[in-house]
């Protein structure tokens, strides 16, 4: 099996349980392809499993970009040539990789990315099963489109970047020409504007709500199967057999207090996404820290940073009173299980906290569109101001009727958004094995 890992390394957590299951229960070996440089954690996890890896660079900027950099010709023409060259090299790389690896199946996190789309297409032509595994919570596509409009509003509003009247009038013609060139070179893709919108034949998703969402967004050319998420199986084991000893061990491992409530805040990559700036980030964290510090029992606030965030952007936390702990890498299920309350804006970790029956406070102090999503589906105390948050965190930590109501709502959310029964890994592995058997393409090497 060839598993294609994308950055950040956290996506590998989706694959690892499946890789283990394929080896232990089905006798099938796997290899992992990286098109980024994996970190120490990823290397360690694969090495201790004796799973082979391969690292390849993505096609970089080529002839068109060099032409542009040296002041040659039209910038739009140079970028177009550059993109076509990158597509051409990505296709060649995908073909060479599959010729070399000779896998029984190709498994990806997303089938619309540059290399993945060509790997999937070539695998389909070879008659190999191609599978996408949903790795994270996915919002309706309209929210992502709105988010992009916010991210790029400044560049779009820059008068110097506005196209001339002639360029605007030529756009339909140049787009048609570009599409014709791609089609003539065999480089065109009819991608759906959705997660899973590429050409993979099978799409394993977390829950029924996601299946409905992707179908509504136009994903029609593949079999969409509700399997649950492989990484959620460990959370199911914790939820069904809670252990105070494990909670204590987690706190000791990360140097967290044993005798006080723990409030865990799973941050989001707001600077990377460019939805707020450093000043707003600092103000938000400071307000959250102040409210947590005022709550009964002297709770300790801990920030678990998103994999795309930099610890230096949160250096101010050391100056807060009391100081706020930062953790860059950890098993989220461990930290959530060890906490008394959970905070997030919007994330897959919200579902994980529901699985572990933690009271949740969601926040949106800056009117970021997708940060209001969980307000509509329930299971959290949603807040839009620091004052609202202060009231909510006290309820989450100490008001039993509120905690009971949240627990009931969370079960309803999980019934729609996750197949949470501890068997997701076996379902995904079984789906892969079934597809290989149907294809008759059992390979020897991987």
C-alpha positions in Angstrom: 0.0 0.0 0.0 1.2 3.5 -0.8 0.0 6.1 1.7 0.6 9.7 0.6 1.2 12.0 3.6 0.7 15.7 3.3 1.9 18.4 5.7 1.5 19.0 8.6 2.8 15.7 10.1 -0.4 15.4 12.2 -2.1 14.0 9.1 -0.1 10.9 9.7 -2.2 10.2 12.8 -5.0 9.3 10.4 -2.9 6.7 8.6 -0.9 5.0 11.4 -3.8 2.9 12.9 -4.7 1.8 9.4 -1.1 0.9 8.6 -0.9 -1.1 11.8 -4.2 -2.9 11.1 -3.3 -3.8 7.5 -0.1 -5.4 8.7 -1.4 -7.2 11.8 -4.8 -8.4 10.6 -4.4 -8.6 6.8 -0.6 -9.3 6.4 -0.2 -6.3 4.1 2.8 -4.0 4.1 2.7 -0.3 3.6 5.0 2.5 2.5 4.5 6.3 3.2 5.3 8.9 0.6 6.2 12.4 1.8 6.3 15.5 -0.4 7.5 17.6 2.5 10.3 17.0 5.0 8.8 14.9 7.9 9.6 15.9 11.4 11.2 13.9 14.2 7.8 12.5 15.5 6.7 11.2 12.1 10.1 9.6 11.4 10.1 7.9 14.9 6.6 6.5 14.6 7.3 5.0 11.1 10.8 3.7 12.1 9.5 1.9 15.1 6.9 0.2 12.9 9.6 -0.6 10.3 7.5 1.2 7.7 9.4 2.3 4.6 9.3 5.9 3.5 10.1 7.9 0.5 10.6 11.7 0.3 10.1 13.6 -3.0 10.2 17.3 -3.6 7.1 18.8 -5.3 7.8 20.4 -8.7 9.0 23.9 -8.0 8.9 27.1 -10.0 10.4 26.6 -13.4 10.8 28.2 -16.8 7.9 30.6 -16.5 9.0 31.9 -13.1 12.6 32.3 -14.2 11.4 34.3 -17.2 9.3 36.5 -15.0 12.0 37.0 -12.4 14.3 38.3 -15.2 11.8 40.8 -16.4 10.7 39.0 -19.4 7.2 39.4 -21.0 3.8 39.4 -19.4 3.6 38.4 -15.8 0.3 36.5 -16.3 1.8 34.7 -19.3 4.9 33.7 -17.4 2.8 32.4 -14.5 0.7 30.4 -16.9 3.7 28.8 -18.5 5.1 28.1 -15.0 1.9 26.4 -13.9 1.8 24.2 -17.0 5.4 23.2 -16.5 4.7 22.3 -12.9 1.7 20.2 -14.0 3.8 18.5 -16.6 6.6 17.6 -14.0 4.0 16.5 -11.4 2.5 14.1 -13.9 5.9 12.7 -14.8 6.8 12.4 -11.1 3.6 10.5 -10.3 4.1 8.0 -13.2 7.7 7.4 -12.1 6.7 6.9 -8.4 4.0 4.3 -9.3 6.4 2.5 -11.7 9.0 2.3 -8.9 6.7 1.6 -5.9 4.3 -0.8 -7.7 1.7 -0.5 -4.9 -1.5 -2.5 -4.5 -3.5 0.7 -3.7 -3.0 4.4 -3.3 -4.3 6.1 -0.2 -4.4 9.9 0.1 -5.6 12.6 2.6 -6.9 14.8 -0.3 -7.1 14.0 -4.0 -7.1 17.6 -5.3 -3.6 18.5 -4.3 -1.0 18.9 -7.0 0.9 15.6 -6.8 -2.0 13.6 -5.4 -4.3 14.4 -8.3 -1.7 12.9 -10.7 -0.9 10.0 -8.5 -4.6 9.2 -8.3 -5.2 9.6 -12.0 -2.3 7.3 -12.9 -3.3 4.7 -10.3 -6.8 4.7 -11.8 -5.4 4.1 -15.2 -3.4 1.2 -13.9 -6.5 -0.3 -12.3 -5.3 0.3 -8.7 -7.8 1.2 -6.0 -7.6 4.9 -5.0 -8.9 6.0 -1.6 -9.3 9.3 0.2 -9.5 9.2 4.0 -11.1 12.3 5.6 -8.5 13.4 8.1 -10.2 16.4 9.8 -13.5 18.2 10.4 -14.6 19.8 7.2 -16.9 22.8 7.0 -19.3 23.4 4.2 -17.4 24.7 1.1 -19.2 28.0 1.2 -17.5 28.8 4.5 -14.1 28.1 3.0 -14.9 30.3 0.0 -15.9 33.1 2.3 -12.8 32.7 4.3 -10.6 32.9 1.2 -12.4 36.2 0.3 -11.3 37.6 3.7 -7.8 36.3 3.4 -7.2 37.9 0.0 -9.3 41.0 0.4 -6.3 43.3 0.9 -4.6 42.2 -2.3 -7.8 42.3 -4.2 -8.5 45.8 -3.1 -5.0 47.0 -3.9 -5.5 49.6 -6.8 -2.1 48.6 -8.2 -3.2 45.0 -8.6 -6.4 45.8 -10.5 -6.3 44.5 -14.1 -6.6 46.9 -17.0 -9.8 47.1 -19.1 -8.1 45.2 -21.9 -7.0 42.4 -19.6 -10.5 42.1 -18.2 -12.0 41.9 -21.6 -9.5 39.2 -22.7 -10.0 37.0 -19.6 -12.7 34.7 -21.0 -10.6 34.1 -24.1 -7.4 33.5 -22.2 -9.1 31.1 -19.8 -10.6 29.2 -22.6 -7.2 29.0 -24.3 -5.6 27.9 -21.1 -8.1 25.1 -20.6 -7.7 24.0 -24.2 -3.9 23.8 -23.7 -4.2 21.8 -20.5 -6.7 19.4 -22.2 -4.5 19.0 -25.2 -1.5 18.1 -23.0 -3.6 15.7 -20.9 -3.2 17.9 -17.8 -6.7 19.1 -17.2 -8.9 18.1 -14.3 -12.6 18.6 -13.7 -12.3 19.1 -10.0 -15.3 19.6 -7.7 -15.1 22.5 -5.4 -15.1 20.3 -2.3 -13.0 18.1 -0.1 -12.7 14.9 -2.0 -13.4 16.6 -5.2 -10.7 14.8 -7.2 -10.7 11.5 -9.1 -10.2 8.9 -6.3 -12.7 6.1 -6.5 -13.4 5.7 -2.8 -13.9 8.3 -0.1 -13.9 7.2 3.6 -15.6 9.8 5.8 -16.2 10.4 9.5 -20.0 10.5 9.7 -23.3 10.7 7.9 -23.4 14.5 8.0 -20.1 14.7 6.1 -21.3 12.2 3.5 -24.4 14.4 2.9 -22.3 17.5 2.8 -19.9 16.2 0.2 -22.6 14.8 -2.0 -24.4 18.2 -1.8 -21.2 19.9 -2.9 -21.1 17.9 -6.0 -18.9 14.9 -5.1 -20.4 12.3 -7.4 -17.6 10.3 -9.1 -16.7 8.1 -6.2 -18.1 5.7 -3.6 -18.6 7.7 -0.4 -18.5 5.4 2.7 -19.1 6.3 6.3 -16.3 4.6 8.3 -15.6 6.8 11.2 -12.1 8.2 11.8 -9.2 5.8 12.6 -7.7 8.2 15.2 -11.1 8.3 17.1 -10.8 4.6 18.1 -8.2 5.4 20.8 -10.6 8.1 22.1 -13.4 5.5 22.2 -11.2 3.2 24.3 -10.5 6.1 26.7 -14.2 7.0 26.9 -15.4 3.5 27.6 -12.7 2.8 30.2 -11.8 6.1 31.9 -8.8 6.0 34.1 -7.9 8.5 36.8 -4.4 7.0 36.8 -4.0 7.8 33.1 -5.2 11.3 33.6 -2.7 11.8 36.4 0.1 10.3 34.3 -0.7 12.7 31.5 -0.5 15.7 33.8 2.8 14.5 35.3 4.2 13.9 31.8 3.6 17.5 30.7 4.4 19.1 34.1 0.8 20.1 34.7 -0.7 20.6 38.2 -2.3 17.6 39.8 -4.5 19.4 42.4 -6.2 22.1 40.3 -8.7 22.1 37.4 -7.2 22.1 34.0 -8.6 24.2 31.1 -7.3 23.2 27.7 -7.4 25.6 24.8 -6.8 24.1 21.4 -5.7 27.1 19.3 -6.3 27.6 15.6 -3.8 28.9 12.9 -5.4 32.4 12.8 -2.2 34.1 11.7 -1.4 31.5 9.1 -4.9 31.8 7.7 -4.7 35.6 8.0 -8.1 36.1 9.6 -6.7 38.2 12.5 -3.4 39.8 13.3 -0.9 39.4 16.2 -2.5 42.2 18.3 -5.9 40.5 18.1 -4.4 37.2 18.9 -2.7 38.5 22.0 -5.8 40.3 23.2 -7.9 37.2 22.8 -5.5 34.9 24.7 -5.1 37.5 27.4 -8.9 37.8 27.8 -9.3 34.1 28.0 -6.4 33.7 30.5 -7.9 36.5 32.7 -11.3 34.8 32.7 -9.9 31.4 33.5 -7.8 32.8 36.3 -10.9 34.3 37.9 -12.8 31.0 37.8 -13.2 29.1 41.1 -10.6 26.6 42.0 -7.6 28.4 40.4 -7.7 26.6 37.1 -4.5 26.2 35.0 -4.9 27.3 31.4 -2.9 25.3 28.9 -2.7 26.2 25.2 -2.1 23.3 22.7 -0.9 25.0 19.6 -2.1 23.9 16.2 0.5 22.2 14.0 0.7 25.1 11.7 1.4 27.6 14.5 4.7 28.9 15.8 5.5 29.0 19.5 7.2 32.3 19.1 3.9 33.9 18.2 2.7 33.0 21.7 5.8 34.1 23.6 3.7 36.8 25.4 2.0 34.0 27.4 5.1 33.8 29.7 4.4 37.4 30.7 0.8 36.8 31.7 -0.2 36.5 35.3 -0.5 33.7 36.1 1.7 32.4 33.2 -0.1 30.2 30.6 1.5 26.9 29.6 2.2 26.2 25.9 2.4 22.7 24.4 3.4 22.4 20.8 3.2 18.6 20.3 1.1 16.1 22.2 -1.6 13.5 21.8 -4.8 15.6 21.9 -6.9 12.8 23.3 -4.5 12.5 26.2 -4.6 16.2 27.0 -8.4 16.4 26.6 -9.0 13.4 28.8 -6.7 15.0 31.5 -8.6 18.3 31.3 -11.7 19.6 33.1 -13.0 21.9 30.4 -12.1 22.5 26.7 -11.9 25.6 24.6 -11.7 26.0 20.9 -12.9 28.2 18.0 -13.6 25.4 15.5 -11.7 22.3 15.0 -11.7 18.5 14.7 -10.6 18.6 18.4 -14.1 19.8 19.3 -15.5 16.5 18.2 -12.7 14.7 20.1 -13.7 16.6 23.2 -17.3 15.6 22.8 -16.2 12.0 22.5 -14.4 12.3 25.8 -17.4 14.0 27.4 -15.8 17.3 28.2 -17.7 20.6 28.6 -16.8 22.8 25.7 -16.7 26.6 25.3 -16.3 27.8 21.7 -15.1 31.3 21.0 -15.4 33.8 18.1 -14.3 37.2 19.4 -13.4 38.5 15.9 -16.4 37.5 13.7 -14.5 34.9 11.7 -17.1 33.1 9.6 -16.4 29.4 10.4 -15.8 30.0 14.1 -19.6 30.2 14.6 -20.2 26.8 13.1 -20.7 24.8 16.3 -23.2 27.3 17.6 -25.7 25.9 15.1 -25.1 22.2 15.7 -24.9 22.3 19.5 -22.8 20.7 22.2 -20.9 23.8 23.2 -21.3 27.1 25.0 -20.7 29.5 22.2 -19.3 33.0 23.0 -18.6 36.1 21.0 -17.2 38.4 23.7 -14.7 38.0 26.6 -17.6 38.8 29.1 -19.7 35.9 27.6 -16.6 33.7 27.8 -16.0 34.5 31.5 -19.6 33.4 32.3 -19.4 30.3 30.1 -16.2 28.9 31.5 -17.5 29.1 35.1 -20.6 27.2 34.0 -18.5 24.7 32.1 -16.3 24.0 35.1 -18.9 24.0 37.9 -22.6 24.1 36.9 -23.9 20.5 36.8 -27.2 21.2 34.9 -25.1 23.0 32.2 -22.6 20.1 32.0 -25.4 17.6 31.8 -27.2 19.5 29.0 -24.0 19.8 27.0 -23.4 16.1 27.4 -26.8 15.3 25.9 -26.3 17.7 23.0 -22.9 16.2 22.3 -24.2 12.7 21.9 -26.7 14.0 19.3 -23.9 15.8 17.4 -21.7 12.7 17.5 -24.5 10.6 16.1 -24.5 12.8 13.0 -20.8 13.7 12.5 -18.9 10.6 13.6 -19.3 6.8 13.6 -17.9 6.5 17.1 -17.8 2.8 18.1 -14.1 1.9 18.2 -14.1 0.1 14.9 -13.3 2.8 12.4 -9.7 1.5 11.8 -11.0 -2.0 10.9 -13.6 -0.5 8.6 -11.1 1.6 6.7 -8.6 -1.2 6.4 -11.4 -3.6 5.3 -12.5 -1.1 2.7 -8.9 -1.0 1.3 -8.6 -4.8 1.3 -11.9 -5.2 -0.3 -11.0 -2.8 -3.1 -7.7 -4.6 -3.7 -9.5 -7.9 -4.0 -12.0 -6.5 -6.4 -9.2 -5.0 -8.5 -7.2 -8.2 -8.7 -4.0 -6.0 -8.4 -2.3 -7.5 -5.3 1.3 -6.2 -5.6 4.3 -7.9 -4.2 6.4 -5.0 -2.9 3.9 -2.8 -1.1 
